[in-house]
Amino acid sequence: MKKNRLQICPFVLFLVIILLALFTVSYAGSVSNEIPVFTSDPVSTAKAGLPYNYKIEVNYHDNNALEYYLLNFPEGMIIEKSTGLVSWIPTTSGKFDVTIEVIDKEKSISATQEFTIVVEKALLTSIKALPSTVMYLDMNESKPIQSVTAYYDNNTSKELDLSSCSYESDNPEIATVDING
């Protein structure tokens, strides 16, 4: 009798292992109801005049398509609904609050990410006048300034309106500059 009991035990043990495996598989299937989790850190700094981009990454166990939305954002910011790519060209400096929502519409599951972007001013690095700022002229000769361009540390430049510039000579005893350049 004991011999039969020992022969049944491995079968019962095998059956318990199979049932546990089935239970584990069915439990793992229910994990898909978790909410999406943001795994990317937002880009929190930007420079006025330069493109800002942030590619959202989300950990989510379900195979349903996710959609991305901006809930709170500065003017001009956009998000690609299907990929989560945030794009923006800030025009002014300051602090800008952003809230992004990711949604599994099929299951009505969503998550949000909130952050602040600090936009710094573009700083003037140089100014160029054409013809160049060093001009060689004969006595009583005159050359008008044709253009003035400002260059900034964000690799942008701006053509300045000549009437908004002021002009002076660094040595008025050698050369003078009138108010029109």
Secondary structure, DSSP 4 states (H G I P E B T S, - for coil): -HHHHHHHHHHHHHHHHHHHHHHHHHHHHHGGGSPPEE-SPPP-EEETTS-EEEE--EE--S-SPPEEEEEE--TT-EE-TTT-EEEE---S-EEEEEEEEEEETTTTEEEEEEEEEEEEPPPEEEEEEES-SS----TT------EEEEEETTS-EEEEPGGG-----S-TTT----TT-
